[in-house]
Every structure is written in C-alpha cells, then in structure tokens.
Amino acid sequence: MTSPKSRHWALIPAAGAGRRFGAERPKQYLDLAGRMVIDHSLGLFTEHPAISGCIVALSPEDRYWPQSRFAEHPYVRRACGGHERSNSVANGLELLAAQDGAEDEDWVLVHDAARPCLHPEDLDALIAVLRNESVGALLAVPLHDTIKQSADGCKVDASVPRASLWRAFTPQAFRLGLLRRALTKAEANNAIVTDDASAVELLGLQPRLVKGRADNIKITHPEDLALARFFLQQQGRLC
C-alpha cells in the first residue's frame, strides 16, 4: 500500500541526440504545433496536482533546453544526462534524492521526452493504481498486430503468438529506492535494460500493467510528428 505521505515525482530522460531521426536537432526539441515536443510531454506533469516536481535529464552539451517554456519553471529541475537512458534516469534519481528531499518510498514516474500525447486520463489511471501497488506499474497496450520472427531480416522464420504480448509505454512508475537499486544491479551485471520496468524485473519482481491508450505514441520517425499533432487535436490539447 502507498503511504499517504508518499509523493509523486516526474523524471524525463532527454539526453538522446536522436541521430537516427535525421533532423538538425534532437527530436525532443522539434516543433510540434507551435511548441517543442518536450514541452507537450512535460506539460501534463507540471499541471497535475499529484506531481510534486519534475526532473529533466539533459546532455551536458544540450543547447536547446533554454528555449523550452519550462526551462525556468519553478517545479522543473535539470539533471545531467548519461550515455544511456538508464544512466540518465539514475542521475535524475540521485538529484531528486539529494536536492529535493525525495524519500525512498516516493513514487517516480519516468516518462519519455518524445511521448507528447500522454492523455490526462492515462496519467490519472496510473497514479490511482499506485495506491494499492507494492512494486510499481507502467502504461501498456495489448499487441494486436501479427508478429513475425526473422533471423536474417529478410525471410520469415515463424509467427510469434501475440495473446500474452504488450507494448510497453511510459510513464513507468516505481518507488525511488527500488528503482535506484534495480538500476544499480543492472549496471553491475552489465545487463541491457531498455526501460525501467526491465531493470525492476531483474530483481525478480513483476510490475503491474495498466492498459493505456494507443495514441500515447513515441516520436521515432518524421511522419510521427503529423500523427502526434492529429492525436493532440483529438484530445483537445491544441488551441
């Protein structure tokens, strides 16, 4: 059970260079309907009454963050990003514990900077689940596409049963102390973790899946910007 005194913090790892995207700047700083992608991603957290503050983990060479509308926001603090996403999250947790006085039992909601379409109802649902959750939880969507397996990337070897497969989204929420321990163990074991839940799973724990909306997309390809704009319009989040 969550203690009534447990607080909720948002942590946004945003140190990626986005070279695969092929733009002149990291994808989190691209324009999306008049605002930077990261500003859409941060907005819901700074406005949510259950969120005590936000940490954004940025590259030391980052020169675009000062252009963000949240660069001087009183509830947003900047942490030093790392080489890998997990390093950025770990650095953000350290700053949160040291400078903001967060406790090990506080919840940390880690959200991708390039997911600007998180719906307020999904954020509310995730926070609500945490009231009765001991390990942690993440937004996810059941997989509906047929999945093919290919060793050479050219020919199909097999079809993978999809009944038990989910697409992991963010935010992913874990207690600060638990997530620090999980990331430390993953690094010590040279384990590759692509999200926070996979680090926690290495401790033998089972995070809870919270079914979310499919429009919580991650900006990965240039065409995703137009799709994200459409979803934001459908959500009524664009003027």
Residue pairs with C-beta under 8 A, 6 or more apart in sequence:
1 131
1 132
1 134
2 107
2 130
2 131
2 132
2 133
3 105
5 105
6 103
6 105
6 106
6 107
6 175
7 52
7 102
7 103
7 106
7 107
8 50
8 51
8 52
8 106
8 107
8 108
8 109
8 127
8 130
8 173
9 51
9 52
9 53
9 54
9 55
9 96
9 100
9 102
9 106
9 107
9 108
9 109
9 176
10 42
10 45
10 51
10 53
10 54
10 55
10 108
10 109
10 110
10 111
10 171
11 54
11 55
11 57
11 89
11 92
11 93
11 96
11 108
11 109
11 110
11 111
12 38
12 41
12 42
12 45
12 54
12 55
12 56
12 57
12 110
12 111
12 112
12 113
13 57
13 81
13 85
13 88
13 89
13 92
13 110
13 112
13 113
14 26
14 28
14 38
14 56
14 57
14 58
14 81
14 88
14 113
15 57
15 58
15 59
15 62
15 81
15 82
15 85
15 88
16 26
16 27
16 28
16 59
16 85
16 113
16 114
17 26
17 59
18 25
18 26
18 27
18 28
18 114
21 27
21 219
21 220
21 221
21 222
22 222
23 30
23 222
25 64
26 62
26 64
27 37
27 114
27 219
27 220
28 36
28 37
28 38
28 41
28 113
28 114
28 219
29 36
29 37
29 38
29 64
29 65
29 67
29 68
30 36
30 37
30 219
30 225
32 40
32 116
32 219
32 225
32 228
32 229
32 232
33 40
33 229
33 232
33 233
33 238
35 69
36 64
36 67
36 68
36 69
37 113
37 114
37 116
37 219
37 225
37 228
38 56
38 68
38 70
38 113
38 114
38 116
39 68
39 69
39 70
40 116
40 117
40 228
40 232
40 237
41 111
41 112
41 113
41 114
41 115
41 116
41 118
42 54
42 56
42 68
42 70
42 76
44 118
44 120
44 123
45 51
45 54
45 109
45 111
45 123
46 54
46 70
46 73
46 75
46 76
48 120
48 123
50 127
51 75
51 109
52 75
52 100
52 102
52 106
53 75
53 76
53 77
53 96
53 100
54 70
54 73
54 75
54 76
54 77
55 76
55 77
55 78
55 79
55 92
55 95
55 96
55 100
56 65
56 70
56 76
56 77
56 78
56 79
56 92
56 113
57 78
57 79
57 80
57 81
57 82
57 88
57 89
57 91
57 92
58 65
58 78
58 79
58 80
58 81
59 81
60 80
60 81
62 81
65 71
65 78
70 76
77 95
77 99
77 100
79 88
79 91
79 92
79 94
79 95
79 96
80 91
81 87
81 88
81 91
82 88
82 90
82 91
85 194
85 195
86 183
86 186
86 187
86 193
86 196
86 199
89 110
89 179
89 183
89 196
90 180
90 183
90 184
90 187
93 108
93 176
93 179
93 180
93 183
94 180
96 102
96 108
96 176
97 104
97 176
97 180
102 108
102 176
103 176
103 177
104 175
104 176
104 177
104 178
104 180
105 175
105 176
105 177
106 175
106 176
107 127
107 130
107 136
107 173
107 174
107 175
107 176
108 173
108 174
108 175
108 176
108 179
109 126
109 127
109 171
109 172
109 173
110 170
110 171
110 172
110 173
110 174
110 179
110 196
111 118
111 170
111 171
111 172
112 170
112 218
114 218
114 219
114 220
115 169
115 170
115 216
115 217
115 218
115 219
116 219
116 228
116 232
117 215
117 216
117 217
117 228
117 231
117 232
117 235
118 170
118 171
118 216
119 212
119 213
119 215
119 216
119 235
121 213
122 139
122 210
122 212
122 213
122 216
123 171
125 210
125 212
126 137
126 138
126 139
126 171
126 173
126 210
126 212
127 173
129 137
129 208
129 210
130 136
130 137
130 173
133 208
135 174
135 178
135 200
135 205
135 206
135 207
135 208
136 172
136 173
136 174
136 175
136 178
136 179
136 197
136 200
136 205
136 207
136 208
137 172
137 173
137 207
137 208
137 209
137 210
138 168
138 169
138 170
138 171
138 172
138 173
138 195
138 196
138 197
138 207
138 208
138 209
138 210
139 169
139 170
139 171
139 172
139 210
139 211
139 212
139 216
140 166
140 167
140 168
140 169
140 209
140 210
140 211
140 212
141 166
141 167
141 169
141 211
141 212
141 213
141 214
141 216
142 165
142 166
142 167
142 211
143 162
143 165
143 166
143 167
144 162
145 162
146 159
146 162
147 159
147 160
147 162
147 165
148 156
148 157
148 158
148 159
148 160
149 156
149 157
149 158
149 159
149 160
150 156
150 157
151 157
166 209
168 195
168 197
169 212
169 216
169 218
170 195
170 216
172 195
172 196
172 197
172 207
174 182
174 196
174 200
174 207
178 200
178 203
178 205
179 196
179 199
179 200
181 203
182 196
182 199
182 200
182 202
182 203
183 193
183 196
183 199
185 191
185 199
185 202
185 203
186 193
186 199
186 202
189 202
191 199
191 202
193 199
193 202
197 207
200 207
201 207
215 231
215 234
215 235
217 224
217 227
217 228
217 231
218 224
219 225
219 228
229 238
232 238
